[in-house]
Amino acid sequence: MLPFAYILWICILGSIPSFSRAAFNLSLPHQHLDPESVALDVQRSLNASLSRRRALSVHEKGQCRTGNPIDDCWRCDPDWYNNRQRLADCSIGFARGTLGGKGGRIYTVTDSSDHDTVNPKPGTLRHAVIQDEPLWIVFSTNMVIKLKHELIFNSYKTVDGRGANVHITGNGCLTLQYVSHVIIHNIHVHHCRPSGNTDIAASPTHVGRRGRSDGDGISIFGSQKIWVDHCSLSYCTDGLVDAVMGSTGITISNSYFSHHDEVMLLGHDDRYLPDSGMQVTIAFNVFGEALVQRMPRCRRGYIHVVNNDFTSWKMYAIGGSGNPTINSQGNRYTAPGDASAKEVTKRVDTDEDWTDWNWRTDGDIMVNGAYFVPSGAGIMTQYVKASSVEPKSAVLVEQLTSNAGVYGESREETGSFSSPGYSGTTNTGSGGSDNDSNFFGMIFRSGAPPPPPSPSMDSMFLSSLIILLLHSITNQGALPLLLLL
């Protein structure tokens, strides 16, 4: 009779194929089954917008048409102020279809204070973003909102700063955790600091104890269908925009980034498999003065970087680990003067063989000695499909990004904020580390939104078999007492 240990090994080996298929066939809500087709659709939208622009007279072009498909979608409506919710129809890329507060009522923020994080005052931004209903949030006047602690969003919200000059700063800043369908448009986010270990309302009926936040400008955690457009971000303690823990369906567009070290983190950890389903479009942004690295830094997932203007960096522009797919199309990369920092790309802290990672450059312009190190085993069929419509030449980047940042603001104003005692970027938050980060410390300690699903029956069965095997080995092949009863 075969020893019990051998029988267990046979059972385990027989179960591995089905278990491994279940473990690696990961999908997230709103994850697109064919990301290459989304990249192709972005190019089609851009082509169509530019074609319409070419058909206009010189006078008409000056009125609204830039060829930027997002801006041309809503700016050409002379009554856009009364048709604000049309903006929700203008997203592109992986966040296409993000509703925000579309169909909901207009909520006007009239009070810039943020004194009570548990029972926020009606008329404040905090009171607006925690409501359960879809809301389109606007501002009655120019205002600076100094947050007492992180601002936690509920789903189906649009924060629309058009028509006012809105600054959000202070402790924690914007947190999108386990939510969906959020649009953040035309606001400044800057000088965000860590905070927490306090009670904060996340809805009208739920208050939870929060751990300490990292000081991100916008923190996207386990969330889907998120669109950040026409924002100006700078001077935060950790990242300007971080998307982690299974977040997907994200577009970051028309924004202006400046005065920061670790700009954008996409992905929690190389070993966190759900981030393989992360899909992010980064389009028509300007990465401006005094930036160092992470534009973005990617772990796993599919990242489409299209028609952005990278004006400078000190270490690198795009970095990654954990075998992300990076599709770089029609960008302008301007290298710094430092001869040792000319490379656009960086494979970050990895001992892996990255030669098969799919990092592609298509139609990019390299300025001042910049160079992109591609990788991947040849031109894959899927990549050919994504590129079958030629990305707009990077010579058009200046035109497409001419209004990046908060709309109607000069570049001299964008990102030029000062802070008493501030002497540069100080990235000390845990989210900025390339090591394991304490992201879970940010989650509600009681009454939290549901975490990712618990282990499947397959994984529990395999774990039980392994326990039995270990028992058998340590007891010379004897059956556990429980099985003999």
C-alpha positions in Angstrom: 0.0 0.0 0.0 1.4 3.4 -1.0 2.3 5.6 2.0 -0.3 8.2 2.7 2.2 11.0 1.8 2.5 9.7 -1.8 -1.3 9.5 -2.2 -1.5 13.1 -1.0 1.2 14.2 -3.6 -0.8 12.6 -6.4 -4.0 14.4 -5.3 -2.2 17.7 -5.1 -0.5 17.4 -8.4 -3.8 16.5 -10.0 -5.5 19.5 -8.5 -2.9 22.1 -9.5 -4.0 22.7 -13.2 -7.6 23.7 -12.2 -6.4 25.6 -9.2 -3.8 27.5 -11.2 -6.3 28.4 -13.8 -8.7 29.8 -11.2 -5.9 31.7 -9.5 -4.5 33.4 -12.6 -7.8 34.0 -14.5 -8.2 37.2 -12.5 -10.7 39.9 -13.6 -11.8 43.1 -12.0 -15.1 45.0 -12.3 -15.0 47.1 -15.5 -11.8 45.5 -16.7 -11.8 45.5 -20.5 -11.3 42.1 -22.1 -9.4 43.7 -25.1 -7.3 46.6 -23.9 -5.7 46.9 -27.3 -9.1 47.8 -28.8 -9.4 50.6 -26.2 -6.0 52.0 -27.3 -7.2 51.9 -30.9 -10.5 53.7 -30.0 -8.5 56.5 -28.4 -6.7 57.0 -31.7 -9.9 56.9 -33.6 -11.4 59.6 -31.4 -8.3 61.8 -31.8 -8.3 61.3 -35.6 -12.0 62.3 -35.8 -11.5 65.4 -33.7 -8.5 66.6 -35.7 -10.4 65.9 -39.0 -13.3 68.1 -37.8 -10.8 70.8 -36.9 -9.2 70.8 -40.3 -12.6 71.3 -41.9 -13.2 74.5 -40.0 -12.3 78.0 -40.9 -9.5 79.8 -39.1 -12.0 81.8 -37.0 -14.0 78.7 -36.0 -10.8 76.9 -35.0 -9.9 79.7 -32.7 -13.3 79.5 -31.0 -13.0 76.0 -29.6 -11.4 73.3 -31.8 -7.9 72.2 -30.8 -8.2 68.6 -32.0 -8.2 67.4 -28.4 -11.3 65.1 -28.5 -12.1 65.6 -24.8 -12.1 69.4 -24.9 -13.8 69.6 -28.3 -16.6 67.4 -27.0 -17.9 70.0 -24.5 -16.2 73.4 -25.1 -17.8 74.0 -28.5 -21.2 74.2 -26.8 -21.7 77.9 -26.1 -24.2 77.0 -23.3 -21.9 74.5 -21.6 -22.4 76.2 -18.3 -26.1 75.1 -18.4 -25.2 71.7 -19.9 -22.4 70.7 -17.5 -23.4 67.1 -17.4 -22.5 66.7 -21.1 -18.9 66.4 -19.8 -19.7 62.8 -18.7 -20.0 61.9 -22.4 -16.5 63.1 -23.2 -14.2 60.6 -21.5 -11.9 58.5 -23.6 -9.7 55.5 -22.9 -10.3 53.0 -20.1 -12.5 55.4 -18.2 -14.9 55.8 -21.1 -18.4 55.5 -19.9 -17.6 56.9 -16.4 -20.9 58.5 -15.3 -19.8 60.6 -12.3 -23.0 62.3 -11.1 -24.7 62.3 -14.5 -28.4 62.3 -14.1 -28.2 63.5 -10.5 -29.0 66.9 -9.1 -26.6 69.8 -9.1 -25.1 70.4 -5.6 -23.5 73.8 -5.1 -20.7 74.1 -2.6 -21.1 77.4 -0.8 -18.9 76.9 2.2 -15.1 76.2 2.0 -14.8 75.1 5.6 -14.0 71.5 6.8 -14.4 71.5 10.5 -16.3 68.3 11.2 -15.3 65.0 9.5 -18.1 63.0 11.2 -21.1 65.3 10.7 -20.1 67.6 7.8 -22.0 70.8 7.4 -24.4 71.0 4.4 -23.0 73.2 1.7 -19.4 71.9 2.2 -17.5 69.7 -0.2 -17.2 67.0 2.4 -21.0 66.9 2.8 -21.5 66.6 -0.9 -19.1 63.8 -1.7 -20.3 61.4 0.9 -24.0 61.4 -0.2 -25.5 58.1 -1.5 -27.2 59.7 -4.5 -25.5 60.7 -7.8 -24.4 64.4 -7.5 -22.9 66.9 -9.9 -20.9 69.1 -7.6 -20.1 72.7 -8.5 -18.8 75.8 -6.6 -20.5 79.1 -6.0 -17.3 81.1 -6.1 -13.5 80.8 -6.0 -12.4 79.0 -2.8 -9.5 77.3 -1.0 -10.6 74.2 0.8 -8.1 73.3 3.6 -9.0 69.7 4.6 -9.0 68.7 8.2 -8.5 65.0 7.2 -8.8 63.0 4.0 -11.9 63.6 1.8 -13.6 60.2 1.3 -15.8 59.9 -1.8 -18.9 57.9 -2.3 -19.7 56.5 -5.8 -21.4 58.4 -8.7 -19.9 61.9 -8.0 -18.6 64.6 -10.3 -16.5 67.4 -8.8 -16.7 70.1 -11.5 -14.5 73.2 -10.9 -15.4 75.0 -14.1 -16.3 78.6 -13.6 -14.5 78.9 -10.3 -10.9 78.7 -9.1 -10.9 75.9 -6.6 -7.9 74.7 -4.5 -7.9 71.6 -2.4 -5.1 71.3 0.1 -4.3 70.2 3.7 -4.5 66.9 5.4 -5.1 63.6 3.5 -6.7 65.2 0.3 -8.8 63.0 -2.0 -9.5 59.3 -1.2 -11.5 57.1 -3.6 -11.7 53.7 -1.9 -13.9 50.9 -3.1 -16.0 53.3 -5.2 -16.9 53.6 -8.9 -18.0 56.3 -11.4 -16.1 59.4 -10.1 -15.1 62.4 -12.2 -12.7 65.0 -10.8 -12.5 68.0 -13.2 -10.8 71.3 -13.2 -9.4 71.7 -9.7 -6.1 72.4 -8.0 -4.7 69.7 -5.6 -1.6 70.6 -3.8 0.4 70.5 -0.5 -1.4 67.3 0.7 0.0 65.9 4.0 -0.5 62.6 5.9 -3.2 62.4 8.5 -5.6 60.0 10.1 -6.1 57.9 13.2 -9.5 59.6 13.4 -13.2 59.1 12.7 -14.4 60.1 9.2 -17.8 59.8 7.5 -17.8 57.9 4.2 -21.6 58.1 3.7 -24.5 59.7 5.5 -25.0 56.5 7.6 -21.4 55.2 8.0 -18.6 56.6 10.1 -15.4 54.6 10.4 -12.0 54.8 12.1 -9.3 55.6 9.6 -5.7 54.7 9.7 -3.0 57.1 8.7 -3.1 58.2 5.0 0.1 58.7 3.0 -0.5 62.3 1.8 -1.4 61.5 -1.8 -3.1 64.2 -3.9 -5.6 61.7 -5.2 -5.6 58.1 -3.8 -7.5 55.5 -5.9 -7.9 52.3 -3.9 -9.8 49.2 -5.1 -11.9 51.5 -7.4 -13.1 51.5 -11.0 -14.3 53.9 -13.6 -12.4 57.0 -12.4 -11.6 60.0 -14.6 -9.3 62.8 -13.5 -9.3 65.6 -16.1 -7.9 69.2 -16.3 -6.5 69.2 -12.8 -3.2 70.8 -11.6 -1.3 68.7 -9.0 1.9 69.6 -7.1 3.8 69.5 -3.8 2.2 66.5 -2.0 4.0 64.4 0.5 3.6 61.0 -1.3 2.2 60.6 -4.8 0.2 63.1 -6.8 -2.0 60.3 -8.2 -1.7 56.7 -6.9 -4.0 53.9 -8.1 -3.6 50.6 -6.3 -5.3 47.4 -5.0 -7.2 46.3 -8.0 -8.2 49.7 -9.4 -9.0 49.8 -13.1 -10.9 51.6 -15.8 -9.0 54.8 -15.1 -8.2 57.8 -17.4 -5.9 60.7 -16.3 -6.1 63.4 -18.9 -5.4 67.1 -19.7 -3.7 67.6 -16.3 -0.6 69.4 -15.3 1.9 67.9 -12.9 4.8 69.9 -11.3 7.1 70.3 -8.3 7.2 66.7 -7.1 9.3 63.6 -6.7 7.3 60.4 -7.1 4.5 61.6 -9.4 2.3 58.6 -10.1 2.1 55.0 -8.8 0.0 52.4 -10.6 -0.1 49.1 -8.8 0.3 48.0 -5.2 3.0 45.3 -5.2 4.6 43.1 -7.8 3.1 40.1 -6.1 -0.4 41.5 -5.9 -2.1 39.6 -8.8 -5.3 41.5 -9.1 -3.3 44.5 -10.3 -2.8 42.5 -13.5 -6.2 43.7 -14.4 -5.4 47.3 -13.9 -5.9 49.4 -17.1 -5.0 53.1 -17.2 -5.0 55.7 -20.0 -2.7 58.7 -19.6 -3.5 61.2 -22.3 -2.8 64.9 -23.2 -1.1 65.7 -19.9 1.9 67.9 -19.3 4.6 66.7 -17.0 6.1 70.0 -16.1 8.8 71.6 -14.1 10.7 70.2 -11.1 9.6 66.5 -11.5 11.9 63.6 -10.6 10.4 60.2 -11.5 7.3 58.0 -11.8 5.4 59.5 -14.7 4.1 56.8 -14.0 5.7 53.9 -12.2 3.8 50.8 -13.1 3.3 47.4 -11.5 1.5 44.9 -13.7 -1.5 46.0 -15.7 -1.8 47.7 -19.1 -0.8 51.4 -19.3 -1.6 53.4 -22.5 0.6 56.6 -22.5 -0.6 58.7 -25.4 0.2 62.3 -26.7 1.6 63.6 -23.4 4.4 66.2 -23.1 7.2 65.2 -20.8 9.1 68.4 -20.4 11.7 67.2 -17.9 12.7 64.6 -15.3 15.7 64.1 -13.0 15.8 60.2 -12.8 13.4 58.7 -15.4 10.0 59.3 -16.9 8.3 55.8 -17.1 9.3 53.0 -14.8 7.9 49.6 -14.0 8.2 46.1 -12.5 6.1 43.0 -12.4 5.8 42.8 -16.2 3.4 45.6 -17.0 2.4 46.4 -20.6 3.4 49.9 -21.5 2.1 51.3 -24.8 3.7 54.7 -25.5 2.3 56.5 -28.5 2.9 60.0 -29.9 4.5 61.5 -26.8 7.2 64.1 -26.6 10.1 63.2 -24.2 12.6 66.0 -23.4 15.5 64.6 -21.5 17.3 66.6 -18.8 20.9 67.9 -19.3 22.3 65.2 -17.0 24.0 62.7 -19.4 23.2 59.9 -16.9 19.4 60.5 -17.0 18.6 60.5 -20.7 16.7 57.2 -20.6 12.9 57.6 -20.6 12.4 54.1 -19.2 13.5 52.3 -16.1 12.9 48.7 -15.0 12.7 49.3 -11.3 14.4 47.1 -8.7 13.9 43.9 -10.5 16.1 40.8 -10.8 13.7 39.4 -13.5 14.6 39.0 -17.1 12.5 41.8 -18.6 13.4 41.3 -22.2 9.9 39.8 -22.8 8.0 42.6 -21.2 5.9 44.4 -23.7 7.1 48.0 -23.6 6.6 49.8 -26.9 7.3 53.2 -28.4 5.3 54.3 -31.4 5.5 57.7 -33.0 7.2 59.3 -29.9 9.6 62.2 -30.4 12.9 62.1 -28.4 14.4 65.5 -27.6 17.8 66.4 -26.1 19.1 62.9 -26.3 16.2 61.1 -24.7 15.8 57.5 -25.6 13.2 54.8 -24.9 14.4 51.2 -24.3 11.6 48.9 -25.8 11.3 45.3 -25.0 9.1 42.3 -26.0 9.5 39.4 -28.3 8.9 41.1 -31.6 5.8 43.0 -32.8 2.9 41.0 -31.4 -0.3 40.7 -33.4 -2.3 42.5 -30.7 0.1 45.4 -30.8 -0.2 45.7 -34.5 -3.9 45.9 -34.1 -3.5 48.7 -31.5 -1.3 50.7 -33.8 -3.2 50.1 -37.1 -4.5 53.6 -36.9 -1.3 55.8 -36.7 -1.1 57.8 -33.4 -1.1 61.5 -34.0 2.4 62.7 -34.5 4.2 64.0 -31.5 4.6 67.3 -33.4 0.9 67.9 -32.4 1.6 67.4 -28.7 1.9 71.1 -28.0 -1.4 71.7 -29.7 -3.2 68.8 -27.9 -1.8 69.8 -24.5 -2.1 73.5 -24.8 -4.9 73.7 -22.2 -3.5 71.1 -19.8 -4.1 71.8 -16.1 -6.9 73.9 -14.7 -8.7 75.4 -17.6 -8.1 79.1 -18.5 -5.0 79.3 -16.3 -1.6 80.4 -17.5 1.3 78.0 -17.1 3.0 80.5 -14.9 0.1 80.2 -12.4 -0.1 76.4 -12.7 1.9 74.7 -10.0 3.5 77.9 -8.7 2.1 77.7 -5.2 4.4 78.4 -2.3 4.2 77.1 1.3 5.9 78.6 4.3 8.7 76.4 5.4 8.5 74.2 2.4 11.8 73.4 0.8 11.0 70.8 -1.8 9.3 67.5 -2.3 9.4 65.3 0.8 8.0 61.9 -0.2 7.9 60.1 3.1 4.5 58.3 2.9 4.4 54.5 2.8 2.8 54.4 -0.6 6.0 55.9 -2.1 8.2 52.9 -1.2 9.1 50.2 -3.7 8.9 47.8 -0.8 5.7 46.4 0.8 3.5 49.4 1.8 1.0 49.6 4.6 -2.0 50.4 2.3 -4.3 48.4 4.5 -3.6 50.8 7.4 -5.8 53.3 5.5 -8.9 51.1 5.5 -11.7 51.6 8.0 -11.0 49.5 11.1 -14.7 48.9 11.6 -17.6 48.7 9.2 -15.2 48.9 6.3 -16.4 48.5 2.7 -16.0 44.9 1.6 -12.4 43.8 0.9 -11.5 41.7 -2.1 -13.2 38.3 -2.1 -12.0 35.6 0.3 -10.1 32.6 -0.9 -12.0 30.2 -3.2 -13.0 26.7 -2.4 -10.2 25.5 -4.7 -7.6 27.3 -2.7 -9.0 26.1 0.7 -9.0 22.5 -0.6 -5.4 22.8 -1.7 -4.4 24.3 1.6 -6.1 21.4 3.4 -4.2 18.9 1.3 -0.9 20.6 2.1 -1.6 20.5 5.8 -2.4 16.8 5.6 0.8 16.2 3.7 2.9 18.0 6.3 1.2 16.0 9.0 1.9 12.7 7.2 5.5 13.6 6.6 6.1 14.4 10.3 4.4 11.3 11.4 6.1 8.8 9.0 3.1 8.5 6.6 0.5 7.8 9.3 -3.0 9.0 8.7 -4.2 11.9 10.8 -6.3 10.7 13.7 -9.3 12.6 12.4 -9.3 10.5 9.2 -9.2 7.3 11.1 -12.4 8.0 13.1 
